[in-house]
């Protein structure tokens, strides 16, 4: 009887873990869709998707081949996002995303996508780590991007 009880517990645990992973991916997909929609609408509220302590990095490759790694504090980045929306709108600076992949990492989800800049006509990799913030709402916890001038 103990073997049967242990087996049932294992099955229930595996089912709960699978359901939690599915729920995490669904929440990540919803947040990434909102991320794309707010950016496409040039809505400054896109900045509110980021956690106050989000890790923001950018790898910028210059025409000379020089590469610079930049890191911004989340608060500064959020202000930059808010301030840049009107200019992005006036320039038609939009992005499209393809090859989107979701990877469950504990209670977080790593989203990897190819981002195409309609303005600058190049594709680069975007990686977001999404997960629950202190209040339980899902946020962008990390953003790792690539860019060109």
RAHU-V844070 format. One record per run of one state. SS is the DSSP state (h for helix, s for strand, l for the rest). FROM is the first residue (numbers start at 0). LEN is the number of residues. Records with the same first field share a line. If there is no record, write none. Layout:
BEGIN
SS: FROM-LEN  FROM-LEN
END
This chain:
BEGIN
l: 0-1  40-3  61-5  72-1  91-3  105-2  117-4  132-5  148-1
h: 1-39  43-6  73-18
s: 49-12  66-6  94-11  107-10  121-11  137-11
END
